[in-house]
Amino acid sequence: GKTGAARIALESGVPVYPIAHWGVHRILPRYGKLKPFPRKPVVVAVGEQLDLSRWAGQPIDGRVLAEVTDHFMDAITDVLAGLRGETPPAERWDPAAHGQAETGRL
């Protein structure tokens, strides 16, 4: 995850909700061509508002941004696990650790 959403949330106090979707890969496969037909379902779910009070009043530095970003990613993972009906892996996927470019084939 990137820290931009964490920074905005901490600086402005806006509420944050984790959102996940599942099914887009059936329409637009990774590195593949668009397959709109036959129609395929895409499901979107929104989780509960995230509590950021643990970081209230702390200086916004790299450590705080990383912690809040991890909190966001964990919440998104939980919402996605519910959509997929699966238990997520113990460790979050790190593309860099597997030689994958962040931008795909660009």
Residue pairs with C-beta under 8 A, 6 or more apart in sequence:
1 69
1 70
1 72
1 73
2 69
3 65
3 66
3 68
3 69
5 16
5 69
5 72
6 64
6 65
6 68
6 69
6 72
7 60
7 65
8 14
9 15
9 16
9 52
9 68
10 52
10 55
10 60
10 64
10 65
10 68
11 60
15 49
15 50
16 49
16 50
16 52
16 72
17 46
17 47
17 48
17 49
17 50
18 46
18 47
18 50
18 72
18 75
18 76
18 78
18 79
19 44
19 45
19 46
19 47
19 76
19 79
20 44
20 45
20 47
20 76
20 79
20 80
20 83
21 42
21 43
21 44
21 45
21 83
22 42
22 43
22 80
22 83
22 84
23 40
23 41
23 42
23 43
24 42
26 35
26 40
26 42
27 34
27 35
27 36
27 40
27 42
28 34
28 35
29 35
30 104
31 104
31 105
43 83
45 79
45 80
45 82
45 83
46 79
47 75
47 76
47 78
47 79
50 71
50 72
50 75
52 68
52 71
55 64
55 67
55 68
58 64
73 92
77 88
77 92
78 88
80 88
81 87
81 88
95 101
95 102
96 102
